[in-house]
Amino acid sequence: MIKKYVLAFALLIGLSLAASAQAKEEFLDNRWYVAPFGSYVNPGGDRNSDNAGYGAGLGIGKIINEHFNVEVRGFYNGFDDKTNRFPQKNGQWDLVGGTLDLQYYFMRDKFSPYGVIAAGGMNSNVNGRSGAGFIGEVGTGFTYEIFDNLLFRSDVRYRYNNNFDANLTPAQHTNEYHDMIVNVGFVIPIGPKPQPVAPAAEPVVDCSTLDSDSDGVNDCIDTCPGTLAGAKVDGQGCPLSVELKGVNFEFDSAQLTATAMTILDGVAENLIAYPQKNDIEVRGHTSSEGTSKHNMRLSQRRSQSVVDYLSMKGVTNRLTAHGYGEDMPIADNSSEEGKSQNRRVELVWIGQ
C-alpha cells in the first residue's frame, strides 16, 4: 500500500516538473486568499488503525510572487482506533492542529502545479489519552482556475508527527507517526485579479507633418531624403540646384581656401550618403572685375577645382565643370555686396 502512495507522489512531482517547462506570462497577482478544504487521511500502521479517516480545515494565505505562496492552516482529522483496551468499542483518533505552509509553484497558469513544505503543531486525542506534538508535511499538488476568484485545489502530503513522550499508544512503544493526507478544496482570492498592462502603443507618426531634411517637401512624398541644406528641389524633394555658400578661392585664383575645403568635405559626405545618381554640373561664376575673357577662364578653373576636390573625396556622380564668368549675375555688380553674391559656385543636377 505504501509503495502505491510513493509512486503516486512521485508521479505528481514528475507532472509538476514537466509543466514547469511551459512558457509563462508575466505574473502580477499578489492577492490574499482563503482556502477551505476537506481531507482524506490514511494513518500509518503505528497508530494501530486500519481505517481511513476524514477531516476538514481552512487556510488563509498570501500570494508572494510568481513562485511562492505562504499560508496558515488549521484542521481537524478523525479516524477509528482498533486498540484492544476496549474490546466492546473501538476508540477514535481526534487530531486538531495547524501548520505554516510554504508553497512553490512551478508555473502559474490555468493549471498550476506546486510543491509544499509545512511545519506546525497538533494535539492528538485517543482513548482518553492526549498529547501535543510537532508535525511536518511535504507534498505536491495543483490548482485549477475556474474563475478569477475561484480555484479548485488538491494536494497529497506525507505527514510526520512526533508526540514526544505522550505515549498515546503504549502497546506500540512509539511516539512517532507517519500518515498520508489528501486534501481537496478551493482557493478564493480576495479582490479583482490584476491584469497585465498592455504595452503603450508606439505613437503613430504622420509623415505628412515631417520634413526630415528641411527641403520643404514632407516625408510622405520625399523620394530623395537627406537633401543638401539650402538646395532647390522638385515636387518629390529631389535636388535641382544648390549654391555652395562659403566656397571661396584665393584672390584671382582657383585655389580653394581652407574654409572652402571644409565646406566641400561636408558636401562630399552628403553626396556619398544620399547619392542621387544624376550627373552634376559644377557651375562657376564671377563678378564683373577684369575682362569678360579673363573672368570666363577663371570661373572655369574654379569650377574644375571643385570637381577635382569632390572626386578626390569619393563622390561617384559624373561631375562636369562649367565656367559662366560674369554672364549670369544674381545681384548688382556696382556694389561690393552685389559682387560678393555674384562670385559663387553652384551644383546643378542634370536630368531631374
N, C-alpha and C positions, 0 to 999 in steps of 0.2 A: 504493500500500500504506500509506504513512504517513498519507494522508488518512483511510483507514478507521480507523486506530488513533486518530487525533484525534477522529473522530466518535464512536467507541465511548467514548472517555474523556469527552467532553462529555455523552454520554447518561447515563453513570453519575453524573456530577455533578448532572445535572438530576433524576434519580430520587432522589438523596440529598437534594437541597434540597426536593423535593416531600414526601418522607417526613418531613422535619423539622418540617413544619407540623402533623403529627398531635398529638393530645393525649398527654401523658406523665404517668406517675405519679411519685410521689416516689422518688428514686433513692438507694439506701443502700449499693450494692455498692462495696467498696474492696479487693478481694482481689488477691493476686499470682497470676500465671498463667505457664504455659509454652505455647509455640506452635510445634510442628513444622510445616514446610511444604515443599512441592515447588514448583519454579519452571519456567516456560517462558520462554525467552529469545529474543527476536528482535533480533539485533545490527544496529546501524546500518551503512550502507554503507562508512563509513570504516574499518571493521575488515577489509574485503576478505573478507567471508564472506556467502554466500547461504544458509547452513544455519542453521536454528534450533537452539537447544540447550536443555539441561535442567539442573536443579540441585536442591539441597535446602538446608535451613537450620533453625535453631532460634532462637526468640525467648524472652526472659524479660521479662515486663512487669508493670506495676502499674496498676490502675485508680485514677485520681486522684480523679475526681468524676463528676458527671453527664455531662460532655462529653469529658474528656481521659483518655487512656492514655499512658504513657511506656513505651518498650520498647527493649531492647538486643538486636540480632540479629546472628547470624553466618551466613555462607552460602558455598556453592561453586556456581559456574556453569561449564559447559563446552560448547563448540561447535567445529565444524571451521573451519579457515582454508584459503582457496584460493590461498595465495601461490604464485608461480611459481618460488620459490627452489629447491624440491624437486619437480620435475615428476613423479617417480615416486610421491610420497606427500604427501598433504596434511598440514598441521600441525594443531595443536589449541590452542585458546584455553583456558586454565585461569584462572579468576577466583576468588580467595579474599578475602573481605572481611567487614566488619562495619559496622553503622550504629547510630545512636541515633535512634529514631523518636518523633515526637510525633503522636498520632492524635487527631483531633477528631470526636466522634460527634454527628451532627446530632440524633439521638434515641436513646434506649435502650429497646428492646423486644425481642420475639422476633426480629424483623428489625431490625437496627441499622446504618444506613449511616454511613460515616465518610470523612473526608479525611485524608491523611497527608503529612507532610514528613519527610525524613530526611537526615542527613549522616553521613559516615564515611570510611573508607579502604578501599582494595582493592589487592591485589597481582595483577598480570596477568603471565601467562607464555605466550609463543607462539614456537614455532620457536627455542628456545634463548635468547630474549631475555626479560627480566623487568624489571618496574619497579613501584614502589609509587606510588599516586596518590590523589587526592581523588575521592569520589563524592557526589553529591547526588541525592535522589529526591523526586518529588512524585507523588501518585496519589490514587485513591479506591477504596473497596471496601465490603464489608459483612460482618457476622457474622449467623449464623442459629443461634438457640439450640435444640439438640437435647435436651439435658438441662441441669440446673442447673450441672453440672460438665463440660459438653462443648458447644462451639460450633463450627460449620463457619465457616471464614473464607476469603474470596478478595478479592484486590485487583489492580488493574492500575496499573503505575507507569512513569513516564518516568525514566530514569537518565542523568545526566550524569557522565562520567568524564574527568578530566584527569590524565594521567600525567606532566605537566611535561616534562622533557627525556629521557624514557626511550627515545624513538624506536623503539617496538615494531614499527611498520610504516613503515620508512623510505621505501618506494616511495610511500606515501600522503602523506608530508610533513605529518603531523599527530600531535598528542598528545592530541587531544580526541575523545571518542567519545560516541555517543548511542544508547541501547538502550531497548527496551520489555521490561518484565518482567511476567509474570502469575504471581502466587503463589496457591496453593491449599493449604489445610491446616486445622488445628484449633487452637482455643484451649481450654486445660484449666485452669480456675480451681482454685486450691488452697483447700480448706476449704468449709464449707457456705455457700450463698448467703444473705445477710441478707434477711430478710423484713420488710415494713412492719409496724410495731406498730399494731395496731388501736387507734383512739382509745378512751379509757376511757368506758365506758357511763355515761350520766347515771344517777345514783342514783335508784332508784325510791322515790318518796316515798309513804308510806302516809298518805292523807288522814285516816284514822280516828285517827291519832295526833296530828293537828294541830288546834289551836283558835286560828286567827289573831286573832280579836277577843276571845278570853278570855271568852266568854259561857257556857261550859260545854257547848256543842254542837260536835261535831267537824266539820271542814271538809267531810267527805263528804256530810253531810245538812244543813249550814247553808245555807239559802236566802237568808239576809239577812246578807251579810258586812258588816264594819265597824260592828257594833252599838256604840252608845254605852257607854262603860265604866260598869259598875255597873247596867246595865239588867237587868230581869227579862225573860226570853224564853220563847217557847213551844218545843215539841219540834223545830221546824225552825230555831231560832235567831233568829226574828223578834221584835222588841221588843214587850213588853206595857206596861211602865211603867218609868220611871226617876226617881229623886229627884235633883233638881239641887242637890247639896250645895254650899254656899258661895254660893248665890244669895240674898243678903240685901238688906234695904232700910234706908233711914234710919229712925230711931225714929218709930214711929206714923205711917209714911208709905209711899206706893207708889213712892218714888224709889229706883231701883236704885243700889247702891253701885258704886264703881269696880271692886272685885273681882268683883262680880256680873256686870258688863258684860263683863269679860274672860272669865269662865267661859261666858257666853252666846255670845260670839264663837266659841269652840270648838264649842259645841253646834250653832250655825248651820252652821259649816263641815262638820260631820259629817252633818247632815241633808241638806245640799245634795249632798255627795259620795256618800252612800249613801241615796238617797231611798226611803223606804217610803211609798207614796202614800196610805196610810190617813189619815183625819182624826186630828188630835191634840188632845186636850183638855188645857189647861194648868190644873192644879188648885192653888189657893192655900189654905194652912192657917195658922191662928194658934194661939197659946197661949190660956190662959183669962183673961189680964188684960183688964180692961174688960168692957163688957156684951156679951152674945151678938150683939145687933144691930150694934154697932159693929164687932165682930170680923168679922161676915159681910161688911159693906161693905168693910172694909179688905182682906180676903182677895180679894174680887172685883177691887178696884182693883189689887192687887199682881199677880194672875194676868193682868190685862189689860195691865199694863206689860210683862210677859214676852212676851205675844203680840205687842204692838206692836214690841218690840225685835227679836224673831226675824223678823218680817215685814220690817222695815226692812233686815235683813241678807240678805234674799233667799230665805228659806225659803218653798217653794211649797206645802207641805201646807196643807190647810184647818185653821186654828187657831181654837179657841174657848176663851174664858176662863170659868172657873167657880170661884167662891169658896165654900169649905166652912166658913169660920170656925173655931170651936173644936169642931165636931161630930165630927171624925174624928181624935182624938188617937192617937199611937203610943207615948206614954210618959206617965208620971205628971206632971200639971201642978203637983203640990205641991212639986216641986224645980226649981231653976234649970236643971239639966241636962235634966230632962224637958221643961220649957217650951221650951228651945232646940231640942230634937228635934221638937217639935210645930210650931214655926214653920218651914215648909218649902214648896217648890214642886215639883210633880211633873208629868211629861209622861206621858199615858196614851194609847196608840194605840187608836183606836176601830175595831172591826170585825175584830180579829185572830181 
